[in-house]
Amino acid sequence: MNIQDAASALLEAETTKRPIAPFTSSAEAISVDDAYQIQLEQIRRKVGNGATIVGKKIGLTSKVMQEMFNVSEPDYGHILDDMIYKNGDMVSLDRFIQPKVEFEIAFVLKKDLKGPGVTKDEVIEATDYVVPSIEIIDSRIKDWQFKYEDTVADNGSSAGAIIGRQPSKLSDLDLPTIKMNVFKNGELMDTATGEAVMGNPILAVAWLANALSRYDISLHAGEVILSGALSKAVPIEDGDTFTAEFDHIGNVSATFNKGAR
């Protein structure tokens, strides 16, 4: 697999809004390491063009999703400064190809974390606070018809994040038992608890810190970490408003429109 060419193809798909065929459909083999190298090459180029890394996202944290992709661990992607929105923002759909939303607990760090060997207690110590969040996922792979290696290469299908305003300290919370209600255009659409994310979202952040160490990457103080979806991803239609209400940590919402700035 040619890492440079693959990264260029994904970047062009993102720019032109014309998705590409999955790498796994090619006769040329692609390994998981190839896929992460493709992801990192795109991030290097974007940072070289002025973007700033402000966080990471964790995906495929549920057993159902892992079984779907025939893998035994999650994946991850990078979050850049131009991907961040505030609670209540109007988000333009023109930026995306085939977007969906997921609803998550986000961690904001006050200390660096670097694996291997990062533990749950170390994540708790390094966390400044948590907030509710909505992740926008998008696929530069045509029709979402990808395998694990494809979504890894495609920055974990990451495209944006809406971050809630209300910070909450971990010491006041039991994340696995926190209940979430999701509303689409004012109607209850789904419910879940924090336990859906690897039993405890804190464990997902520890996994991420350890997984990143394979590429000598740290989680840094100030970064936002999207710990994984509590419920299924939902396609976005023009005019949709989504709100996620979390017990004890508050709400987050966004409206999506074509042509919005």
ZADO-853927 format. One record per residue (C-alpha): x, y, z; residue number from 1. Coordinates in steps of 0.02 Angstrom, whole numbers, plus 50000, padded with zeros to 5 digits. Example, Ala and Ser with C-alpha at 12.3 -4.5 7.8 and 13.67 -1.06 7.14 Angstrom:
BEGIN
+-------+-------+-------+-----+
!    xx !    yy !    zz ! num !
+-------+-------+-------+-----+
! 50615 ! 49775 ! 50390 !   1 !
! 50684 ! 49947 ! 50357 !   2 !
+-------+-------+-------+-----+
***
This chain:
BEGIN
+-------+-------+-------+-----+
!    xx !    yy !    zz ! num !
+-------+-------+-------+-----+
! 50000 ! 50000 ! 50000 !   1 !
! 50071 ! 50169 ! 49949 !   2 !
! 50043 ! 50277 ! 50103 !   3 !
! 50067 ! 50443 ! 50014 !   4 !
! 49948 ! 50404 ! 49872 !   5 !
! 49815 ! 50337 ! 49990 !   6 !
! 49824 ! 50492 ! 50099 !   7 !
! 49811 ! 50602 ! 49945 !   8 !
! 49657 ! 50507 ! 49885 !   9 !
! 49567 ! 50532 ! 50051 !  10 !
! 49613 ! 50716 ! 50061 !  11 !
! 49549 ! 50743 ! 49884 !  12 !
! 49387 ! 50652 ! 49926 !  13 !
! 49363 ! 50766 ! 50076 !  14 !
! 49395 ! 50922 ! 49972 !  15 !
! 49291 ! 50875 ! 49819 !  16 !
! 49153 ! 50785 ! 49917 !  17 !
! 49174 ! 50635 ! 49802 !  18 !
! 49203 ! 50478 ! 49906 !  19 !
! 49321 ! 50341 ! 49850 !  20 !
! 49313 ! 50151 ! 49844 !  21 !
! 49372 ! 50062 ! 50001 !  22 !
! 49556 ! 50018 ! 50007 !  23 !
! 49509 ! 49843 ! 50061 !  24 !
! 49421 ! 49814 ! 49894 !  25 !
! 49586 ! 49833 ! 49802 !  26 !
! 49701 ! 49691 ! 49755 !  27 !
! 49838 ! 49783 ! 49848 !  28 !
! 49844 ! 49727 ! 50030 !  29 !
! 49822 ! 49852 ! 50172 !  30 !
! 49868 ! 49813 ! 50352 !  31 !
! 49807 ! 49899 ! 50509 !  32 !
! 49978 ! 49981 ! 50526 !  33 !
! 49966 ! 50042 ! 50346 !  34 !
! 49797 ! 50116 ! 50388 !  35 !
! 49862 ! 50212 ! 50539 !  36 !
! 50010 ! 50275 ! 50437 !  37 !
! 49887 ! 50340 ! 50306 !  38 !
! 49789 ! 50428 ! 50443 !  39 !
! 49947 ! 50504 ! 50517 !  40 !
! 50007 ! 50564 ! 50347 !  41 !
! 49845 ! 50660 ! 50321 !  42 !
! 49859 ! 50739 ! 50492 !  43 !
! 50041 ! 50787 ! 50459 !  44 !
! 49989 ! 50874 ! 50298 !  45 !
! 49844 ! 50966 ! 50380 !  46 !
! 49953 ! 51024 ! 50524 !  47 !
! 50081 ! 51079 ! 50396 !  48 !
! 49945 ! 51185 ! 50316 !  49 !
! 49905 ! 51272 ! 50480 !  50 !
! 49785 ! 51157 ! 50572 !  51 !
! 49809 ! 51119 ! 50757 !  52 !
! 49777 ! 50952 ! 50843 !  53 !
! 49655 ! 50985 ! 50986 !  54 !
! 49604 ! 50808 ! 51032 !  55 !
! 49568 ! 50629 ! 50985 !  56 !
! 49414 ! 50520 ! 50958 !  57 !
! 49385 ! 50338 ! 50999 !  58 !
! 49273 ! 50233 ! 50889 !  59 !
! 49206 ! 50055 ! 50882 !  60 !
! 49196 ! 50044 ! 51072 !  61 !
! 49042 ! 49933 ! 51078 !  62 !
! 49044 ! 49744 ! 51057 !  63 !
! 48912 ! 49755 ! 50921 !  64 !
! 49019 ! 49870 ! 50814 !  65 !
! 49176 ! 49767 ! 50845 !  66 !
! 49086 ! 49609 ! 50790 !  67 !
! 49024 ! 49699 ! 50635 !  68 !
! 49203 ! 49740 ! 50585 !  69 !
! 49274 ! 49574 ! 50650 !  70 !
! 49397 ! 49662 ! 50767 !  71 !
! 49432 ! 49647 ! 50952 !  72 !
! 49478 ! 49828 ! 50990 !  73 !
! 49419 ! 50005 ! 50951 !  74 !
! 49499 ! 50127 ! 50830 !  75 !
! 49543 ! 50311 ! 50846 !  76 !
! 49563 ! 50471 ! 50749 !  77 !
! 49625 ! 50648 ! 50771 !  78 !
! 49522 ! 50805 ! 50804 !  79 !
! 49583 ! 50969 ! 50729 !  80 !
! 49538 ! 51146 ! 50780 !  81 !
! 49428 ! 51176 ! 50627 !  82 !
! 49320 ! 51026 ! 50675 !  83 !
! 49260 ! 51097 ! 50841 !  84 !
! 49089 ! 51178 ! 50867 !  85 !
! 49005 ! 51254 ! 51019 !  86 !
! 48847 ! 51193 ! 51102 !  87 !
! 48696 ! 51258 ! 51007 !  88 !
! 48791 ! 51300 ! 50848 !  89 !
! 48715 ! 51295 ! 50675 !  90 !
! 48824 ! 51173 ! 50576 !  91 !
! 48836 ! 51180 ! 50387 !  92 !
! 48804 ! 51014 ! 50301 !  93 !
! 48901 ! 51078 ! 50151 !  94 !
! 49064 ! 51028 ! 50237 !  95 !
! 49021 ! 50844 ! 50234 !  96 !
! 48986 ! 50700 ! 50114 !  97 !
! 48871 ! 50580 ! 50207 !  98 !
! 48872 ! 50636 ! 50389 !  99 !
! 48801 ! 50553 ! 50543 ! 100 !
! 48800 ! 50600 ! 50727 ! 101 !
! 48848 ! 50503 ! 50883 ! 102 !
! 48826 ! 50554 ! 51065 ! 103 !
! 48969 ! 50540 ! 51187 ! 104 !
! 49053 ! 50592 ! 51349 ! 105 !
! 49205 ! 50700 ! 51313 ! 106 !
! 49356 ! 50712 ! 51428 ! 107 !
! 49461 ! 50870 ! 51441 ! 108 !
! 49636 ! 50835 ! 51508 ! 109 !
! 49740 ! 50936 ! 51631 ! 110 !
! 49893 ! 50822 ! 51619 ! 111 !
! 49980 ! 50727 ! 51480 ! 112 !
! 49949 ! 50541 ! 51463 ! 113 !
! 50067 ! 50426 ! 51372 ! 114 !
! 50065 ! 50237 ! 51365 ! 115 !
! 50099 ! 50097 ! 51372 ! 116 !
! 50030 ! 50047 ! 51540 ! 117 !
! 49910 ! 50193 ! 51571 ! 118 !
! 49782 ! 50141 ! 51702 ! 119 !
! 49606 ! 50194 ! 51748 ! 120 !
! 49671 ! 50287 ! 51899 ! 121 !
! 49796 ! 50383 ! 51794 ! 122 !
! 49657 ! 50437 ! 51676 ! 123 !
! 49555 ! 50499 ! 51824 ! 124 !
! 49705 ! 50597 ! 51889 ! 125 !
! 49741 ! 50673 ! 51717 ! 126 !
! 49561 ! 50726 ! 51683 ! 127 !
! 49513 ! 50905 ! 51717 ! 128 !
! 49327 ! 50879 ! 51682 ! 129 !
! 49202 ! 50793 ! 51569 ! 130 !
! 49066 ! 50870 ! 51459 ! 131 !
! 48928 ! 50803 ! 51347 ! 132 !
! 48970 ! 50801 ! 51162 ! 133 !
! 48903 ! 50760 ! 50990 ! 134 !
! 49025 ! 50686 ! 50866 ! 135 !
! 48998 ! 50714 ! 50681 ! 136 !
! 49062 ! 50566 ! 50585 ! 137 !
! 49081 ! 50560 ! 50397 ! 138 !
! 49154 ! 50437 ! 50274 ! 139 !
! 49267 ! 50479 ! 50131 ! 140 !
! 49238 ! 50297 ! 50082 ! 141 !
! 49090 ! 50275 ! 49965 ! 142 !
! 48921 ! 50230 ! 50043 ! 143 !
! 48998 ! 50189 ! 50212 ! 144 !
! 49048 ! 50021 ! 50136 ! 145 !
! 49212 ! 49999 ! 50227 ! 146 !
! 49307 ! 49876 ! 50334 ! 147 !
! 49408 ! 49914 ! 50490 ! 148 !
! 49567 ! 49962 ! 50396 ! 149 !
! 49469 ! 50084 ! 50286 ! 150 !
! 49394 ! 50182 ! 50431 ! 151 !
! 49561 ! 50186 ! 50522 ! 152 !
! 49643 ! 50261 ! 50367 ! 153 !
! 49498 ! 50384 ! 50355 ! 154 !
! 49541 ! 50462 ! 50524 ! 155 !
! 49417 ! 50350 ! 50614 ! 156 !
! 49279 ! 50428 ! 50506 ! 157 !
! 49297 ! 50584 ! 50613 ! 158 !
! 49229 ! 50749 ! 50546 ! 159 !
! 49179 ! 50863 ! 50691 ! 160 !
! 49127 ! 50882 ! 50871 ! 161 !
! 49002 ! 50990 ! 50964 ! 162 !
! 49063 ! 51016 ! 51142 ! 163 !
! 48945 ! 51052 ! 51288 ! 164 !
! 48970 ! 51202 ! 51403 ! 165 !
! 48944 ! 51123 ! 51574 ! 166 !
! 49105 ! 51048 ! 51648 ! 167 !
! 49086 ! 50911 ! 51779 ! 168 !
! 49221 ! 50836 ! 51889 ! 169 !
! 49246 ! 50647 ! 51881 ! 170 !
! 49249 ! 50638 ! 52071 ! 171 !
! 49064 ! 50683 ! 52071 ! 172 !
! 49013 ! 50552 ! 51943 ! 173 !
! 48988 ! 50367 ! 51912 ! 174 !
! 49007 ! 50367 ! 51723 ! 175 !
! 48943 ! 50190 ! 51687 ! 176 !
! 48774 ! 50230 ! 51766 ! 177 !
! 48748 ! 50400 ! 51686 ! 178 !
! 48592 ! 50394 ! 51578 ! 179 !
! 48578 ! 50483 ! 51411 ! 180 !
! 48420 ! 50530 ! 51316 ! 181 !
! 48438 ! 50581 ! 51134 ! 182 !
! 48309 ! 50690 ! 51046 ! 183 !
! 48291 ! 50721 ! 50859 ! 184 !
! 48187 ! 50875 ! 50819 ! 185 !
! 48113 ! 50870 ! 50993 ! 186 !
! 48061 ! 50686 ! 50992 ! 187 !
! 48146 ! 50554 ! 51100 ! 188 !
! 48248 ! 50445 ! 50984 ! 189 !
! 48363 ! 50339 ! 51093 ! 190 !
! 48425 ! 50306 ! 51269 ! 191 !
! 48585 ! 50230 ! 51336 ! 192 !
! 48705 ! 50232 ! 51484 ! 193 !
! 48891 ! 50261 ! 51498 ! 194 !
! 48917 ! 50075 ! 51524 ! 195 !
! 48894 ! 50053 ! 51336 ! 196 !
! 49070 ! 50121 ! 51310 ! 197 !
! 49185 ! 49976 ! 51356 ! 198 !
! 49097 ! 49959 ! 51523 ! 199 !
! 49164 ! 50129 ! 51576 ! 200 !
! 49219 ! 50276 ! 51465 ! 201 !
! 49372 ! 50298 ! 51577 ! 202 !
! 49435 ! 50129 ! 51516 ! 203 !
! 49414 ! 50188 ! 51337 ! 204 !
! 49528 ! 50337 ! 51369 ! 205 !
! 49658 ! 50224 ! 51449 ! 206 !
! 49648 ! 50110 ! 51297 ! 207 !
! 49676 ! 50259 ! 51183 ! 208 !
! 49829 ! 50321 ! 51276 ! 209 !
! 49906 ! 50148 ! 51266 ! 210 !
! 49861 ! 50122 ! 51083 ! 211 !
! 49937 ! 50289 ! 51033 ! 212 !
! 50101 ! 50241 ! 51115 ! 213 !
! 50132 ! 50121 ! 50970 ! 214 !
! 50163 ! 50276 ! 50864 ! 215 !
! 50250 ! 50376 ! 51003 ! 216 !
! 50099 ! 50491 ! 51019 ! 217 !
! 50040 ! 50564 ! 51184 ! 218 !
! 49876 ! 50636 ! 51244 ! 219 !
! 49911 ! 50814 ! 51299 ! 220 !
! 49845 ! 50930 ! 51432 ! 221 !
! 49704 ! 51034 ! 51360 ! 222 !
! 49653 ! 50905 ! 51231 ! 223 !
! 49473 ! 50847 ! 51216 ! 224 !
! 49448 ! 50659 ! 51203 ! 225 !
! 49286 ! 50591 ! 51132 ! 226 !
! 49272 ! 50427 ! 51227 ! 227 !
! 49152 ! 50332 ! 51113 ! 228 !
! 48969 ! 50327 ! 51064 ! 229 !
! 48841 ! 50275 ! 51193 ! 230 !
! 48714 ! 50231 ! 51057 ! 231 !
! 48699 ! 50205 ! 50871 ! 232 !
! 48753 ! 50331 ! 50739 ! 233 !
! 48610 ! 50427 ! 50659 ! 234 !
! 48608 ! 50501 ! 50482 ! 235 !
! 48583 ! 50689 ! 50471 ! 236 !
! 48453 ! 50773 ! 50360 ! 237 !
! 48441 ! 50957 ! 50316 ! 238 !
! 48360 ! 51053 ! 50459 ! 239 !
! 48384 ! 50921 ! 50593 ! 240 !
! 48414 ! 50972 ! 50773 ! 241 !
! 48490 ! 50843 ! 50891 ! 242 !
! 48498 ! 50859 ! 51079 ! 243 !
! 48579 ! 50738 ! 51201 ! 244 !
! 48531 ! 50754 ! 51384 ! 245 !
! 48648 ! 50671 ! 51509 ! 246 !
! 48606 ! 50645 ! 51692 ! 247 !
! 48722 ! 50750 ! 51802 ! 248 !
! 48831 ! 50821 ! 51661 ! 249 !
! 48707 ! 50923 ! 51560 ! 250 !
! 48649 ! 50940 ! 51381 ! 251 !
! 48725 ! 50969 ! 51209 ! 252 !
! 48636 ! 51013 ! 51047 ! 253 !
! 48664 ! 51067 ! 50868 ! 254 !
! 48561 ! 51107 ! 50714 ! 255 !
! 48616 ! 51057 ! 50540 ! 256 !
! 48575 ! 51154 ! 50382 ! 257 !
! 48634 ! 51161 ! 50204 ! 258 !
! 48706 ! 51331 ! 50165 ! 259 !
! 48735 ! 51376 ! 50348 ! 260 !
! 48898 ! 51467 ! 50383 ! 261 !
+-------+-------+-------+-----+
***
